[in-house]
Amino acid sequence: MILHPRPSPIAAAMYQLRDIGVDAIILHGPSGCCFRTARLLEIDGIRVFTSAMGENDFIFGAMDKLRDVIAEVLEYLKKETPKSEKYKIGIVGTCASMIIGEDLESLIDDFDDIIIPVDIHSGLVDNTVGAIRAMDGALNAGLIDYSEYERQKKMLVCATDVEKKRGMAKNRYLKPTYEDDLEKFMNILKETDSKRKQGKDVKIACVLNAKKETAYLFSDPLLELNKHFECTNIANLDENIGFDKVRADAKNILEEFSKCGFKIDYITGGLDEYPITGEKALDYLKEINPDIVVVSGVPHALLIENLKEINPDVITVGISDGPRLYHPIKEVYSYGIIELDAHAKVLGKKNIVKSRFGEILSFMKF
């Protein structure tokens, strides 16, 4: 049992439906359920509605009310975003509607458009369960094929495994901290620049191992480091893997790197494969044997401590999101740097977003 707050399976289902490409999401529950997630997704262009269940609905049910909401949402979409093909509507359960046993599956044949029911509530522990159930609905609706379903499901299971073994779910309680090692690492970079000016060779490797759209922020440390130092760049930016949105995000970042005159030396996989791409990144790092390694995104997915086997003096830096990740990162990295609200900063973006690390580094004089 984890005592500190964890992401909600309901929110995970909503984000997965966005990636699948739904036209709208309807939360079947109280109007305040997953309010922040709904607002953030609307920044990303997804219309989110609610059936606004009240106390009477908790007792007598609200399926007829939900059918009316679906009809109204379809009418709204046809006026605002008319198109020839069928609309795709994700219907996401909440604690209230699922506890009383609302039958979301019964809605599928009630409408000519595509209804994707997601029977989910927040009591299912792992947030990735919500994403997997959204995939179940998409598979049944014929929106994805079975091979992609299996690949996606594998990634989601692996993501949970990473968090339980090395991330925010590894301890019953992780104390949050808003302090990190940013200043200490900047001093390391000053020393590195001094060595460079003395003609000494210091090998720096930058690794992007980011989760989906958060790569727009976690690419920024690589961008800024490459402006000041000659780096070897490794990234999970395969633009041929994942849903259309995930592929487009990878393509956008690669194009921005190219415009800035930087290249990725080794691509480890797609942006939705971050739980497993760390293994390929680590193998490549062992080959090049760098002196400094900076891993941005989900650094705890790399068994970075294994680099010590070939270079006991290697300096490792993990950059990630959230004040509860600092301590897990510090257990395996020399330094930990925390970016706050990374997800909120990147939603709706199509270009690299400034990171705290990148902003400070951009003002450094080397």
Long-range contacts (C-beta under 8 A, 24 or more apart in sequence): 1-172, 2-169, 2-171, 2-172, 2-173, 3-172, 3-173, 4-168, 4-173, 4-174, 4-176, 4-324, 6-127, 6-168, 6-169, 7-127, 8-34, 8-37, 8-122, 8-127, 8-130, 9-120, 9-121, 9-122, 9-124, 9-125, 9-126, 9-127, 9-128, 9-129, 9-130, 9-131, 9-133, 10-34, 10-37, 10-92, 10-93, 10-94, 10-95, 10-120, 10-121, 10-122, 10-130, 11-37, 11-127, 11-130, 12-127, 12-128, 12-129, 12-130, 12-131, 12-134, 13-90, 13-92, 13-118, 13-120, 13-130, 13-131, 13-133, 13-134, 14-38, 14-41, 14-46, 14-48, 14-90, 14-92, 14-130, 14-134, 15-41, 15-131, 16-130, 16-131, 16-134, 16-135, 17-46, 17-90, 17-92, 17-116, 17-118, 17-134, 17-138, 18-44, 18-46, 18-245, 19-212, 19-242, 19-243, 19-245, 19-246, 19-272, 20-88, 20-90, 20-116, 20-134, 20-135, 20-138, 20-143, 20-144, 20-243, 21-88, 21-143, 21-243, 21-244, 21-245, 22-46, 22-88, 22-89, 22-90, 22-116, 23-47, 23-77, 23-81, 23-87, 23-88, 23-89, 24-48, 24-49, 24-73, 24-77, 24-87, 24-89, 24-90, 25-49, 25-89, 25-90, 25-91, 25-92, 26-50, 26-51, 26-66, 26-69, 26-70, 26-73, 26-89, 26-90, 26-91, 26-92, 27-51, 27-92, 27-94, 28-53, 28-62, 28-66, 28-91, 28-92, 28-93, 28-94, 28-97, 28-102, 28-104, 29-53, 29-93, 29-94, 29-95, 29-96, 29-97, 30-54, 30-94, 30-96, 33-94, 33-95, 33-96, 34-94, 40-343, 40-344, 40-347, 41-347, 43-347, 43-348, 44-347, 44-348, 45-348, 47-73, 47-76, 47-77, 49-73, 51-97, 53-94, 53-96, 53-97, 57-96, 58-96, 58-100, 61-100, 61-102, 62-97, 62-102, 63-102, 63-103, 63-106, 63-107, 66-91, 66-102, 66-107, 67-107, 67-110, 70-107, 70-110, 70-111, 70-115, 71-111, 74-111, 74-113, 86-112, 86-113, 86-114, 87-113, 87-114, 88-113, 88-114, 88-116, 88-141, 88-143, 89-113, 89-114, 89-115, 89-116, 90-116, 90-118, 90-134, 90-137, 91-115, 91-116, 91-117, 91-118, 92-118, 92-120, 92-134, 93-117, 93-118, 93-119, 93-120, 93-121, 94-120, 94-121, 94-122, 95-121, 95-122, 95-123, 108-141, 114-141, 114-143, 115-141, 116-141, 116-143, 126-160, 128-156, 128-157, 128-159, 128-160, 131-156, 132-156, 132-157, 152-272, 155-272, 155-273, 155-275, 155-276, 158-275, 158-276, 159-211, 159-274, 159-275, 161-275, 162-275, 162-298, 162-300, 162-301, 166-300, 166-301, 166-328, 166-332, 167-298, 167-300, 167-325, 167-328, 168-322, 168-324, 168-325, 168-328, 170-328, 174-324, 174-325, 174-327, 174-328, 175-324, 175-327, 176-322, 176-323, 176-324, 177-323, 177-326, 177-327, 177-338, 178-323, 178-338, 178-340, 179-326, 180-326, 180-335, 180-336, 180-337, 180-338, 181-317, 181-330, 181-335, 181-336, 181-337, 182-337, 182-356, 182-357, 182-360, 184-335, 185-317, 185-335, 185-337, 186-360, 186-361, 186-364, 188-292, 188-315, 188-335, 189-228, 189-229, 189-361, 189-364, 189-366, 190-364, 190-366, 192-229, 192-292, 193-228, 193-229, 193-366, 196-229, 202-291, 202-292, 203-232, 203-288, 203-289, 203-290, 203-291, 203-292, 204-229, 204-230, 204-231, 204-232, 204-290, 204-291, 204-292, 204-293, 204-294, 205-231, 205-232, 205-233, 205-234, 205-285, 205-288, 205-290, 205-292, 205-293, 205-294, 206-231, 206-232, 206-233, 206-234, 206-294, 206-296, 207-234, 207-235, 207-281, 207-285, 207-293, 207-294, 207-295, 207-296, 207-299, 207-302, 208-233, 208-234, 208-235, 208-236, 208-237, 208-296, 208-297, 209-235, 209-236, 209-268, 209-274, 209-277, 209-278, 209-281, 209-295, 209-296, 209-297, 209-298, 209-299, 209-301, 209-302, 210-236, 210-271, 210-274, 210-296, 210-297, 210-298, 211-271, 211-272, 211-274, 211-297, 211-298, 212-246, 212-249, 212-271, 212-272, 212-274, 213-245, 213-249, 213-271, 213-343, 213-346, 213-347, 213-349, 214-297, 214-321, 214-342, 214-343, 214-346, 215-249, 215-250, 215-253, 215-271, 215-297, 215-346, 216-249, 216-252, 216-253, 216-346, 216-349, 216-350, 216-351, 216-352, 216-353, 217-339, 217-342, 217-345, 217-346, 217-352, 217-353, 217-354, 217-355, 218-296, 218-297, 218-319, 218-339, 218-342, 218-355, 219-253, 219-256, 219-257, 219-296, 219-352, 220-352, 220-353, 220-354, 220-355, 220-357, 220-358, 221-294, 221-296, 221-319, 221-355, 221-357, 221-358, 221-361, 222-257, 222-262, 222-294, 222-296, 223-256, 223-257, 223-260, 223-262, 223-352, 223-358, 224-357, 224-358, 224-361, 224-362, 225-294, 225-361, 226-260, 226-262, 227-260, 227-362, 228-361, 228-364, 228-366, 229-366, 232-265, 232-266, 232-288, 232-290, 233-257, 233-262, 233-263, 233-264, 233-265, 233-266, 234-264, 234-265, 234-266, 234-267, 234-268, 234-281, 234-284, 234-285, 235-264, 235-266, 235-267, 235-268, 236-267, 236-268, 236-269, 236-270, 236-271, 236-273, 236-274, 236-277, 236-281, 236-297, 237-264, 237-267, 237-270, 237-271, 238-267, 238-268, 238-269, 238-270, 238-271, 238-273, 240-270, 241-269, 241-270, 241-271, 241-272, 241-273, 242-270, 242-271, 242-272, 242-273, 243-272, 246-270, 246-271, 246-272, 248-350, 252-350, 252-351, 253-352, 256-351, 256-352, 274-298, 274-301, 275-301, 276-301, 277-301, 278-302, 278-303, 279-303, 282-306, 282-307, 286-310, 290-314, 291-315, 292-316, 292-317, 293-317, 294-319, 295-319, 295-333, 296-320, 299-329, 299-333, 300-325, 300-328, 300-329, 300-332, 303-332, 304-332, 304-333, 305-332, 319-355, 319-357
